[in-house]
Amino acid sequence: MAASILSGDMDIAFCGSEATIYVYNGGEKDYLKTFAQLTQKDGSFLVSREKIEDFTLDDLRGKYVIGGRAAGMPEMTFEWALREAGIDPKEDLTIDTSIEFASMGGAFISGIGDFVTLFEPTALEMEQQGYGYVVASIGELGGVVPYTSYSARTSYIENNPELIDNFTKAIQKGLDFVHENDSETIAETILSFFPDTSLNDITNVVERYKAQDTWPKTTQFTKESFDHLQKIMITYGAIDEPVDYNSLIYTKD
C-alpha cells in the first residue's frame, strides 16, 4: 500500500505503521504520516497441529513453525515475543518464512510444520475442520502497537486537511460502533464482505478480536505504542534506531 502512494496510484494507504518508518528512513522528502489507527494488536493466531493443554511458548522449542513473511509485522511480533520468553528464534526452533501468505494454511493442512500463524477467519476454519487448535494470540503476546493505520504523504495531508479530518471522523465512527455493539450485531453488519463465512463464524471471529482488545477506542495512538512498535522492529533487526513519534504522526491542530 505504501508503495502505491509513492508511485502516485493512490492518495491514502491502509497499512502497517511500520511502512511509514521504512519510507522515512529511506530518505523520502515527502514522507508518509499516519493520521488514524484502526487496530492496536496483531491479528494473527498461533495454531498447533496437536491439542496442547496450558500452552506456553516453551512448547515451541524444537518445533517447526510456518511463520509470516520475513520482516512483516506478524513475524517480527512473534519473534519479539519469543525473545521476551527467553527463546532464540534462530536456535531454539525452526521458523519457515518462505511460504506465501495465501498458502500458509494449505501448507499446514498438507502436513508441513507443527504450528502455523494464521489470521481470522482462517484460524477458526482450521479448528472447525479438525486440522489444528488455536493455542495463542500473537496480538496478546505482542502488546499494544499501531498495527494497522491510514497514512498519506505529508503534502497531501497539508493540502487536504478537511478531507483528512472527515476521513478520520468516519474511522472513529466505525470504532465507536464496534465498542458500542455486541459481536453478533457487528457480524451482521459486515457479513456481506465474507460471503463464504457463516454469521455464527463471523460472530465468533469478532468476539475473539474483541476479547483481545484489537480495536482501539480512538484513532490516535500513543507515543508509547509507537515506541513499542519500533522496539519490536529494532529487536528483529528491521531498523537500527527509533524515529521520533512527532515526525510520523499527524494530529489536527
Backbone as JSON, one array per atom type, in Angstrom:
{
  "sequence": "MAASILSGDMDIAFCGSEATIYVYNGGEKDYLKTFAQLTQKDGSFLVSREKIEDFTLDDLRGKYVIGGRAAGMPEMTFEWALREAGIDPKEDLTIDTSIEFASMGGAFISGIGDFVTLFEPTALEMEQQGYGYVVASIGELGGVVPYTSYSARTSYIENNPELIDNFTKAIQKGLDFVHENDSETIAETILSFFPDTSLNDITNVVERYKAQDTWPKTTQFTKESFDHLQKIMITYGAIDEPVDYNSLIYTKD",
  "N": [[0.82, -1.2, 0.0], [1.89, 1.26, 0.83], [3.78, 1.57, -1.16], [2.14, 2.06, -3.32], [1.23, 4.61, -2.82], [3.61, 6.06, -3.03], [4.14, 5.66, -5.69], [2.18, 7.11, -6.82], [-0.29, 6.05, -7.34], [-2.34, 6.03, -5.51], [-3.86, 8.03, -2.91], [-4.25, 7.73, -0.16], [-3.19, 5.34, 2.16], [-3.85, 2.13, 3.54], [-2.28, 0.44, 5.88], [0.41, -1.23, 7.68], [1.84, 0.61, 10.39], [4.55, 0.52, 10.42], [5.38, 0.86, 7.84], [5.52, 3.58, 7.34], [7.77, 4.25, 8.72], [9.8, 2.89, 7.35], [9.7, 4.25, 4.89], [10.35, 6.86, 5.69], [12.93, 6.48, 6.73], [14.14, 5.8, 4.41], [14.73, 8.13, 3.16], [12.88, 9.64, 1.78], [11.59, 12.72, 0.84], [9.02, 13.86, 0.8], [7.53, 12.38, 2.87], [5.54, 9.76, 4.49], [2.81, 10.22, 6.73], [1.02, 9.06, 9.56], [-2.42, 9.27, 10.14], [-4.63, 8.13, 11.31], [-5.35, 5.38, 13.34], [-6.42, 1.96, 13.06], [-6.39, -0.64, 14.11], [-4.96, -2.07, 17.12], [-3.57, -4.26, 17.88], [-1.74, -7.14, 16.89], [-3.21, -9.26, 14.49], [-3.01, -12.02, 14.18], [-3.0, -15.6, 14.91], [-1.61, -18.33, 16.74], [-1.53, -21.54, 15.61], [-1.77, -24.9, 16.52], [-0.83, -28.2, 15.53], [-1.38, -30.33, 17.15], [-3.44, -30.86, 20.03], [-2.88, -28.89, 22.84], [-2.67, -28.67, 26.23], [-2.72, -25.95, 28.48], [-0.84, -24.29, 27.11], [2.4, -22.89, 26.55], [4.96, -20.65, 25.38], [7.3, -22.06, 25.56], [6.67, -24.55, 24.67], [7.24, -24.51, 22.05], [9.85, -25.05, 21.58], [12.25, -26.69, 19.68], [10.45, -27.21, 17.68], [8.72, -26.96, 14.47], [7.7, -24.17, 12.8], [5.41, -22.57, 10.71], [5.88, -19.48, 9.78], [5.13, -15.93, 9.42], [5.58, -13.55, 6.7], [8.98, -12.71, 6.17], [10.29, -10.06, 8.05], [7.82, -8.91, 8.11], [5.14, -7.51, 10.08], [3.6, -9.46, 11.64], [5.44, -11.61, 11.82], [7.69, -10.34, 12.93], [6.61, -9.53, 15.38], [5.95, -11.99, 16.53], [8.51, -13.16, 16.77], [9.67, -11.33, 18.53], [8.12, -11.77, 20.83], [8.92, -14.37, 21.39], [11.64, -13.97, 22.05], [11.32, -12.4, 24.32], [10.38, -14.32, 25.99], [12.61, -15.74, 26.46], [13.45, -17.38, 24.41], [15.31, -18.28, 21.62], [14.74, -17.35, 18.39], [16.18, -18.24, 16.22], [17.74, -20.38, 16.99], [16.41, -22.1, 18.81], [14.12, -23.17, 17.68], [12.53, -23.96, 14.52], [11.66, -21.64, 12.15], [9.75, -21.15, 9.4], [9.77, -18.91, 6.89], [9.31, -18.84, 4.24], [7.04, -19.48, 2.88], [4.3, -18.35, 0.99], [1.88, -15.92, 2.01], [-0.88, -16.47, 1.38], [-0.78, -19.18, 1.06], [-0.15, -20.42, 3.42], [-1.98, -21.68, 5.23], [-2.86, -23.85, 3.65], [-0.44, -25.19, 3.27], [0.09, -26.03, 5.85], [-2.07, -27.77, 6.29], [-1.38, -29.69, 4.47], [0.56, -31.03, 5.78], [2.93, -29.85, 6.52], [4.99, -28.57, 9.03], [4.67, -28.03, 12.62], [3.31, -26.04, 13.85], [1.45, -23.09, 12.9], [1.11, -19.67, 11.94], [-1.81, -17.83, 11.7], [-4.34, -15.69, 10.32], [-7.67, -14.57, 11.16], [-10.64, -15.27, 9.17], [-9.4, -17.73, 8.91], [-7.96, -19.16, 10.89], [-9.99, -19.98, 12.66], [-11.51, -21.58, 10.93], [-9.67, -23.6, 10.46], [-9.63, -24.86, 12.92], [-12.29, -25.75, 13.07], [-12.39, -27.59, 11.01], [-10.83, -29.54, 11.94], [-8.07, -29.56, 11.66], [-6.28, -28.28, 13.29], [-5.46, -26.42, 16.34], [-6.14, -23.41, 17.97], [-3.76, -21.94, 19.94], [-2.57, -19.7, 20.96], [-2.6, -16.11, 20.99], [-1.07, -13.94, 18.83], [-1.3, -11.24, 18.94], [-1.94, -10.69, 21.65], [0.4, -11.58, 22.81], [2.22, -9.81, 21.73], [1.49, -7.2, 22.49], [0.35, -3.72, 22.77], [0.31, -1.87, 19.84], [0.47, 0.47, 17.06], [-1.01, -1.13, 14.88], [-2.44, -1.52, 12.36], [-3.15, 1.13, 10.12], [-4.08, 4.38, 8.76], [-2.46, 6.24, 6.31], [-0.78, 9.0, 4.67], [0.95, 11.0, 2.19], [2.94, 13.7, 3.43], [2.55, 16.19, 2.17], [0.06, 15.79, 0.96], [-1.66, 15.55, 3.14], [-1.34, 18.1, 4.25], [-2.39, 19.66, 2.22], [-4.99, 18.85, 2.08], [-6.65, 19.15, 4.46], [-9.34, 19.15, 5.42], [-10.51, 16.93, 4.18], [-8.93, 14.86, 5.27], [-9.63, 15.16, 7.93], [-12.38, 14.57, 7.88], [-12.27, 11.95, 6.97], [-10.96, 10.73, 9.1], [-12.87, 11.11, 11.1], [-14.84, 9.41, 10.15], [-13.63, 6.89, 10.44], [-13.39, 6.9, 13.22], [-16.08, 6.83, 13.87], [-16.69, 4.27, 13.07], [-15.11, 2.78, 14.88], [-16.36, 3.49, 17.25], [-18.83, 2.26, 16.85], [-18.1, -0.43, 16.95], [-17.32, -0.69, 19.63], [-19.65, -0.1, 20.93], [-21.5, -2.04, 20.38], [-22.61, -5.51, 20.38], [-20.94, -8.62, 19.53], [-22.4, -10.16, 17.66], [-24.11, -8.31, 16.45], [-22.27, -6.66, 15.17], [-21.15, -8.55, 13.47], [-23.34, -9.14, 11.8], [-23.47, -6.77, 10.41], [-21.13, -6.73, 8.85], [-21.2, -9.06, 7.44], [-21.77, -9.4, 4.67], [-19.38, -8.94, 3.42], [-18.0, -11.2, 3.67], [-18.77, -13.61, 2.07], [-18.5, -16.39, 2.03], [-18.52, -17.24, 4.59], [-20.18, -18.12, 7.59], [-22.75, -16.48, 9.58], [-22.55, -17.16, 12.26], [-19.87, -17.97, 12.47], [-18.51, -15.61, 11.78], [-19.35, -14.04, 13.89], [-18.09, -15.34, 16.02], [-15.43, -14.86, 15.31], [-15.28, -12.05, 15.47], [-15.8, -11.79, 18.2], [-13.57, -13.02, 19.25], [-11.56, -11.23, 18.46], [-12.46, -8.93, 19.76], [-12.16, -9.73, 22.36], [-9.42, -9.73, 22.74], [-8.91, -7.1, 22.65], [-8.5, -5.76, 20.19], [-9.37, -3.57, 18.64], [-8.89, -0.12, 18.99], [-10.0, 2.56, 21.21], [-9.84, 5.06, 20.17], [-8.79, 6.9, 17.24], [-6.29, 7.98, 17.4], [-3.02, 7.11, 18.2], [-0.74, 6.33, 20.88], [2.47, 7.68, 21.96], [3.84, 5.79, 23.39], [2.87, 3.33, 22.37], [3.77, 3.51, 19.75], [6.51, 3.64, 20.12], [6.87, 1.12, 21.19], [6.25, -0.47, 19.01], [8.46, 0.17, 17.41], [10.48, -0.83, 18.99], [10.06, -3.56, 18.76], [10.68, -3.82, 16.04], [13.38, -3.05, 16.01], [14.52, -5.0, 17.64], [14.15, -7.2, 16.01], [15.77, -6.49, 13.91], [15.06, -4.95, 11.79], [15.17, -2.19, 11.69], [17.62, 0.26, 12.74], [17.58, 2.26, 14.69], [15.2, 4.19, 16.64], [12.58, 6.26, 15.24], [11.5, 9.62, 15.63], [8.45, 10.05, 17.26], [6.75, 12.29, 16.84], [7.43, 13.05, 14.3], [6.19, 11.39, 12.51], [3.48, 11.14, 12.96], [0.26, 12.51, 12.42], [-1.68, 15.01, 13.77], [-4.66, 16.83, 14.25], [-4.58, 20.32, 14.51]],
  "CA": [[0.0, 0.0, 0.0], [2.77, 2.43, 0.87], [4.4, 1.69, -2.48], [1.14, 2.63, -4.22], [1.24, 6.07, -2.6], [4.85, 6.6, -3.56], [4.08, 5.6, -7.15], [1.14, 8.02, -7.27], [-1.51, 5.32, -7.69], [-3.38, 6.33, -4.54], [-3.56, 9.16, -2.02], [-4.29, 7.27, 1.22], [-2.87, 3.91, 2.27], [-4.19, 1.38, 4.74], [-1.16, -0.49, 6.01], [1.04, -1.21, 8.98], [2.54, 1.87, 10.65], [5.98, 0.34, 10.16], [5.66, 1.31, 6.47], [5.9, 5.0, 7.38], [9.15, 4.29, 9.22], [10.66, 2.48, 6.24], [9.72, 5.34, 3.91], [11.09, 7.97, 6.31], [14.35, 6.11, 6.79], [14.63, 5.7, 3.04], [15.13, 9.45, 2.69], [11.81, 10.29, 1.03], [11.35, 14.07, 1.36], [7.58, 13.98, 1.05], [7.3, 11.08, 3.5], [4.19, 9.46, 4.93], [2.42, 10.39, 8.12], [-0.19, 8.34, 9.94], [-3.4, 10.18, 10.72], [-5.67, 7.4, 12.03], [-5.11, 3.95, 13.51], [-7.64, 1.15, 13.05], [-6.22, -1.75, 15.07], [-3.83, -1.84, 18.02], [-2.98, -5.55, 18.2], [-1.54, -8.07, 15.78], [-4.44, -10.05, 14.34], [-2.78, -13.43, 13.87], [-3.07, -16.56, 15.99], [-0.75, -19.49, 16.6], [-2.33, -22.76, 15.52], [-0.99, -26.12, 16.75], [-1.37, -29.41, 14.92], [-1.85, -31.17, 18.24], [-4.06, -30.13, 21.13], [-1.92, -28.71, 23.94], [-3.27, -28.07, 27.42], [-1.86, -24.97, 29.18], [0.27, -23.97, 26.2], [3.32, -21.76, 26.75], [5.89, -20.55, 24.27], [8.32, -23.1, 25.72], [6.23, -25.72, 23.91], [7.72, -24.36, 20.67], [11.26, -25.44, 21.49], [12.5, -27.85, 18.84], [9.34, -27.4, 16.75], [8.75, -26.33, 13.14], [6.6, -23.22, 12.72], [5.23, -21.78, 9.49], [5.72, -18.11, 10.23], [4.71, -14.96, 8.43], [6.61, -13.02, 5.81], [10.16, -12.16, 6.84], [10.25, -8.62, 8.27], [6.44, -8.45, 8.24], [4.83, -7.29, 11.49], [3.26, -10.68, 12.38], [6.65, -12.38, 12.1], [8.52, -9.59, 13.87], [5.95, -9.58, 16.68], [6.11, -13.35, 17.01], [9.89, -13.37, 17.21], [9.88, -10.49, 19.71], [7.51, -12.47, 21.95], [9.79, -15.5, 21.7], [12.83, -13.47, 22.74], [10.89, -11.96, 25.64], [10.2, -15.53, 26.78], [13.9, -16.41, 26.59], [13.59, -18.35, 23.34], [16.02, -17.77, 20.45], [14.01, -17.76, 17.19], [17.08, -18.83, 15.23], [18.41, -21.56, 17.52], [15.58, -22.98, 19.63], [13.05, -23.75, 16.87], [12.63, -23.64, 13.1], [10.57, -20.79, 11.65], [9.78, -21.11, 7.94], [9.16, -17.68, 6.37], [9.4, -18.91, 2.78], [5.74, -19.82, 2.29], [3.49, -17.17, 0.74], [0.79, -15.7, 2.98], [-2.12, -17.15, 0.98], [-0.56, -20.63, 1.02], [0.28, -20.92, 4.73], [-2.95, -22.63, 5.74], [-2.81, -25.04, 2.82], [0.81, -25.9, 3.55], [-0.08, -26.69, 7.16], [-3.0, -28.88, 6.08], [-0.68, -30.73, 3.71], [1.45, -31.76, 6.68], [4.15, -29.1, 6.82], [5.05, -27.84, 10.28], [3.96, -28.38, 13.85], [2.49, -24.87, 14.16], [1.37, -22.09, 11.84], [0.46, -18.42, 12.36], [-2.88, -17.55, 10.75], [-5.33, -14.67, 10.65], [-9.07, -14.99, 11.07], [-11.31, -16.43, 9.78], [-8.7, -18.98, 8.57], [-7.62, -19.9, 12.11], [-11.21, -20.62, 13.14], [-11.85, -22.64, 9.97], [-8.72, -24.68, 10.68], [-10.12, -25.58, 14.09], [-13.56, -26.41, 12.77], [-12.14, -28.69, 10.09], [-10.06, -30.54, 12.65], [-6.67, -29.57, 11.26], [-5.42, -27.67, 14.29], [-6.05, -25.8, 17.53], [-5.57, -22.11, 18.32], [-3.17, -22.05, 21.27], [-2.09, -18.4, 21.45], [-2.84, -14.91, 20.18], [0.15, -13.16, 18.64], [-1.63, -9.89, 19.39], [-1.8, -10.62, 23.1], [1.82, -11.75, 23.12], [2.99, -8.66, 21.25], [1.14, -5.96, 23.16], [-0.32, -2.63, 22.05], [1.08, -1.15, 18.82], [-0.39, 0.95, 15.98], [-0.78, -2.26, 13.98], [-2.87, -1.08, 11.03], [-3.5, 2.55, 10.19], [-4.22, 5.12, 7.5], [-1.36, 7.19, 6.14], [-0.72, 9.74, 3.4], [2.11, 11.89, 2.08], [2.85, 14.92, 4.22], [1.98, 17.24, 1.33], [-1.37, 15.53, 0.73], [-2.35, 15.9, 4.38], [-1.31, 19.56, 4.39], [-3.24, 20.28, 1.19], [-6.36, 18.35, 2.17], [-6.94, 18.97, 5.89], [-10.75, 18.85, 5.66], [-10.72, 15.54, 3.77], [-8.3, 14.01, 6.27], [-10.42, 15.28, 9.15], [-13.62, 13.82, 7.68], [-11.89, 10.54, 6.88], [-10.67, 10.3, 10.47], [-14.15, 11.04, 11.81], [-15.54, 8.21, 9.68], [-12.98, 5.76, 11.1], [-13.78, 6.97, 14.63], [-17.47, 6.39, 13.95], [-16.64, 2.81, 12.99], [-14.59, 2.27, 16.15], [-17.42, 3.67, 18.25], [-19.83, 1.23, 16.59], [-17.56, -1.7, 17.44], [-17.3, -0.71, 21.09], [-21.0, 0.11, 21.47], [-22.38, -3.13, 19.97], [-22.12, -6.84, 20.65], [-20.25, -9.25, 18.41], [-23.34, -10.6, 16.62], [-24.57, -7.12, 15.72], [-21.16, -6.27, 14.3], [-21.05, -9.6, 12.45], [-24.43, -8.94, 10.85], [-23.15, -5.59, 9.61], [-20.02, -6.98, 7.93], [-21.34, -10.4, 6.87], [-21.77, -9.38, 3.2], [-18.0, -8.89, 2.94], [-17.46, -12.55, 3.84], [-19.87, -14.44, 1.54], [-18.26, -17.82, 2.24], [-18.43, -17.49, 6.03], [-21.49, -18.02, 8.23], [-22.92, -15.45, 10.6], [-22.03, -17.69, 13.53], [-18.41, -17.94, 12.44], [-18.07, -14.21, 11.83], [-19.6, -13.6, 15.27], [-17.01, -15.9, 16.84], [-14.2, -14.16, 14.96], [-15.37, -10.71, 16.07], [-15.69, -11.95, 19.64], [-12.16, -13.33, 19.55], [-10.8, -9.99, 18.32], [-12.87, -8.01, 20.82], [-11.62, -10.24, 23.63], [-8.01, -9.36, 22.88], [-8.83, -5.64, 22.58], [-7.86, -5.45, 18.91], [-9.75, -2.24, 18.17], [-8.71, 0.94, 20.0], [-11.14, 3.45, 21.45], [-9.63, 6.29, 19.42], [-7.93, 6.79, 16.06], [-4.96, 8.49, 17.71], [-2.25, 6.19, 19.02], [0.18, 6.99, 21.8], [3.91, 7.57, 21.75], [4.26, 4.53, 23.99], [2.59, 2.22, 21.45], [4.64, 3.68, 18.59], [7.86, 3.26, 20.56], [6.88, -0.33, 21.34], [6.35, -0.99, 17.64], [9.85, 0.32, 16.96], [11.3, -1.76, 19.79], [9.89, -4.86, 18.1], [11.4, -3.76, 14.78], [14.81, -2.99, 16.32], [14.89, -6.33, 18.13], [14.19, -8.09, 14.84], [16.85, -6.06, 13.03], [14.48, -4.27, 10.63], [15.69, -0.82, 11.75], [18.73, 0.38, 13.69], [17.25, 3.17, 15.79], [13.83, 4.68, 16.52], [12.24, 7.55, 14.63], [10.71, 10.44, 16.55], [6.99, 9.89, 17.15], [6.12, 13.51, 16.31], [7.77, 13.21, 12.9], [5.42, 10.5, 11.64], [2.06, 11.13, 13.27], [-0.43, 13.76, 12.15], [-2.84, 15.33, 14.62], [-5.28, 18.1, 13.89], [-4.26, 21.41, 15.44]],
  "C": [[0.86, 1.27, 0.0], [3.42, 2.66, -0.48], [3.44, 2.32, -3.47], [1.04, 4.14, -4.05], [2.47, 6.68, -3.24], [4.86, 6.61, -5.08], [3.01, 6.53, -7.72], [-0.17, 7.35, -7.62], [-2.65, 5.57, -6.71], [-2.91, 7.45, -3.61], [-3.46, 8.74, -0.55], [-4.04, 5.77, 1.25], [-3.35, 3.36, 3.6], [-3.13, 0.3, 4.88], [-0.63, -0.46, 7.44], [1.81, 0.09, 9.17], [4.04, 1.75, 10.43], [6.37, 0.83, 8.77], [6.11, 2.77, 6.46], [7.34, 5.15, 7.86], [10.13, 3.93, 8.11], [10.81, 3.6, 5.22], [10.55, 6.5, 4.44], [12.59, 7.68, 6.32], [14.97, 5.98, 5.41], [15.0, 7.04, 2.43], [14.09, 10.18, 1.86], [11.5, 11.66, 1.64], [9.88, 14.29, 1.71], [7.1, 12.66, 1.63], [5.86, 10.94, 4.0], [4.01, 9.77, 6.41], [1.13, 9.61, 8.37], [-1.16, 9.32, 10.58], [-4.53, 9.46, 11.46], [-5.3, 5.92, 12.14], [-6.46, 3.22, 13.49], [-7.54, -0.01, 14.03], [-4.95, -1.52, 15.89], [-3.2, -3.15, 18.5], [-2.77, -6.33, 16.9], [-2.76, -8.99, 15.7], [-4.24, -11.52, 14.07], [-2.78, -14.3, 15.12], [-2.14, -17.74, 15.69], [-1.6, -20.75, 16.67], [-1.42, -23.97, 15.64], [-1.64, -27.3, 16.04], [-1.98, -30.33, 15.98], [-2.48, -30.3, 19.33], [-3.09, -30.08, 22.3], [-2.63, -28.01, 25.1], [-2.25, -27.12, 28.06], [-0.61, -24.64, 28.36], [1.1, -22.79, 26.71], [4.27, -21.74, 25.56], [7.02, -21.57, 24.37], [7.96, -24.37, 24.95], [6.7, -25.66, 22.46], [9.17, -24.8, 20.5], [11.39, -26.74, 20.68], [11.43, -28.1, 17.79], [9.56, -26.64, 15.43], [7.51, -25.47, 13.01], [6.57, -22.56, 11.35], [4.92, -20.36, 9.94], [5.24, -17.2, 9.12], [5.86, -14.53, 7.55], [7.77, -12.44, 6.61], [10.08, -10.65, 6.87], [8.83, -8.05, 8.23], [6.1, -8.33, 9.72], [4.41, -8.56, 12.23], [4.5, -11.48, 12.75], [7.55, -11.65, 13.1], [7.94, -9.63, 15.28], [6.12, -10.95, 17.32], [7.52, -13.58, 17.54], [10.23, -12.52, 18.43], [9.33, -11.19, 20.95], [8.36, -13.67, 22.37], [11.0, -15.04, 22.5], [12.48, -13.02, 24.15], [10.7, -13.16, 26.58], [11.49, -16.32, 26.92], [14.15, -17.47, 25.54], [14.26, -17.7, 22.14], [15.32, -18.26, 19.19], [14.88, -18.47, 16.15], [17.64, -20.17, 15.69], [17.47, -22.57, 18.18], [14.4, -23.63, 18.9], [13.31, -23.39, 15.41], [11.42, -22.82, 12.68], [10.74, -20.66, 10.14], [9.04, -19.87, 7.45], [9.12, -17.67, 4.85], [8.05, -19.14, 2.1], [4.88, -18.56, 2.16], [2.29, -17.14, 1.68], [-0.45, -16.52, 2.63], [-1.99, -18.67, 1.02], [-0.23, -21.24, 2.38], [-0.68, -21.97, 5.3], [-2.92, -23.94, 4.97], [-1.56, -25.87, 3.07], [0.71, -26.66, 4.86], [-0.98, -27.91, 7.02], [-2.31, -30.04, 5.36], [0.32, -31.51, 4.56], [2.74, -31.06, 7.03], [4.01, -28.4, 8.17], [4.26, -28.43, 11.43], [2.99, -27.28, 14.26], [2.46, -23.96, 12.93], [0.71, -20.84, 12.42], [-0.55, -18.03, 11.29], [-3.78, -16.43, 11.25], [-6.72, -15.29, 10.62], [-9.66, -14.55, 9.72], [-10.6, -17.77, 9.52], [-8.39, -19.81, 9.8], [-8.83, -20.64, 12.65], [-11.6, -21.78, 12.23], [-10.93, -23.84, 10.15], [-9.16, -25.53, 11.87], [-11.37, -26.39, 13.76], [-13.38, -27.63, 11.87], [-11.26, -29.77, 10.7], [-8.59, -30.62, 12.29], [-5.74, -28.99, 12.32], [-6.2, -27.02, 15.41], [-5.36, -24.46, 17.78], [-5.05, -22.2, 19.75], [-2.69, -20.71, 21.83], [-2.45, -17.3, 20.46], [-1.52, -14.15, 20.06], [-0.07, -11.72, 19.1], [-1.47, -9.72, 20.89], [-0.34, -10.74, 23.51], [2.62, -10.49, 22.79], [2.69, -7.34, 21.92], [0.55, -4.91, 22.24], [0.66, -1.91, 21.12], [0.09, -0.57, 17.82], [-0.27, -0.02, 14.81], [-1.21, -1.97, 12.55], [-3.4, 0.35, 11.14], [-3.62, 3.15, 8.79], [-3.16, 6.2, 7.43], [-1.44, 7.86, 4.78], [0.56, 10.56, 3.38], [1.87, 13.15, 2.91], [2.18, 16.04, 3.43], [0.48, 17.05, 1.11], [-2.18, 15.9, 1.97], [-2.44, 17.42, 4.54], [-2.25, 20.24, 3.41], [-4.7, 19.87, 1.27], [-6.78, 18.13, 3.63], [-8.39, 18.59, 6.18], [-11.06, 17.39, 5.3], [-10.15, 14.58, 4.81], [-9.1, 14.01, 7.56], [-11.71, 14.46, 9.03], [-13.36, 12.32, 7.59], [-11.66, 9.97, 8.28], [-11.95, 10.17, 11.28], [-14.93, 9.79, 11.42], [-14.96, 6.96, 10.34], [-13.36, 5.73, 12.58], [-15.21, 6.49, 14.83], [-17.53, 4.86, 13.91], [-16.14, 2.19, 14.28], [-15.64, 2.39, 17.25], [-18.48, 2.58, 18.09], [-19.37, -0.12, 17.15], [-17.64, -1.78, 18.96], [-18.69, -0.58, 21.71], [-21.95, -1.04, 21.16], [-21.76, -4.48, 20.28], [-21.58, -7.48, 19.37], [-21.22, -9.67, 17.3], [-23.85, -9.42, 15.8], [-23.51, -6.66, 14.73], [-21.04, -7.27, 13.14], [-22.13, -9.45, 11.39], [-24.14, -7.79, 9.9], [-22.1, -5.88, 8.54], [-20.14, -8.31, 7.19], [-21.23, -10.42, 5.35], [-20.36, -9.34, 2.62], [-17.32, -10.26, 3.04], [-18.5, -13.57, 3.37], [-19.71, -15.93, 1.78], [-18.2, -18.21, 3.71], [-19.79, -17.25, 6.68], [-21.53, -16.9, 9.25], [-22.35, -15.91, 11.93], [-20.52, -17.62, 13.58], [-17.88, -16.52, 12.51], [-18.26, -13.65, 13.24], [-18.48, -14.09, 16.18], [-15.68, -15.2, 16.57], [-14.17, -12.77, 15.61], [-15.18, -10.79, 17.57], [-14.24, -12.22, 20.05], [-11.31, -12.06, 19.47], [-11.18, -8.97, 19.38], [-12.24, -8.43, 22.15], [-10.17, -9.86, 23.83], [-7.8, -7.85, 22.69], [-8.11, -5.17, 21.3], [-8.14, -4.02, 18.47], [-9.61, -1.2, 19.26], [-9.97, 1.78, 20.17], [-11.04, 4.7, 20.58], [-8.69, 6.05, 18.24], [-6.51, 7.25, 16.33], [-4.22, 7.51, 18.61], [-1.18, 6.95, 19.81], [1.64, 6.84, 21.39], [4.41, 6.23, 22.28], [4.04, 3.35, 23.04], [3.48, 2.29, 20.22], [6.07, 3.27, 18.94], [7.96, 1.75, 20.74], [6.97, -1.02, 19.98], [7.8, -0.94, 17.15], [10.79, -0.59, 17.74], [11.24, -3.16, 19.18], [10.72, -4.91, 16.82], [12.92, -3.76, 14.99], [15.3, -4.35, 16.79], [15.02, -7.32, 16.99], [15.37, -7.77, 13.93], [16.36, -5.34, 11.79], [14.93, -2.81, 10.55], [16.76, -0.76, 12.82], [18.4, 1.23, 14.9], [15.85, 3.73, 15.57], [13.73, 6.04, 15.84], [11.36, 8.32, 15.62], [9.22, 10.32, 16.25], [6.35, 11.09, 16.45], [6.41, 13.73, 14.83], [6.8, 12.45, 11.98], [3.95, 10.39, 11.97], [1.46, 12.5, 12.99], [-1.6, 13.89, 13.11], [-3.37, 16.69, 14.22], [-4.97, 19.15, 14.94], [-5.49, 21.88, 16.18]]
}
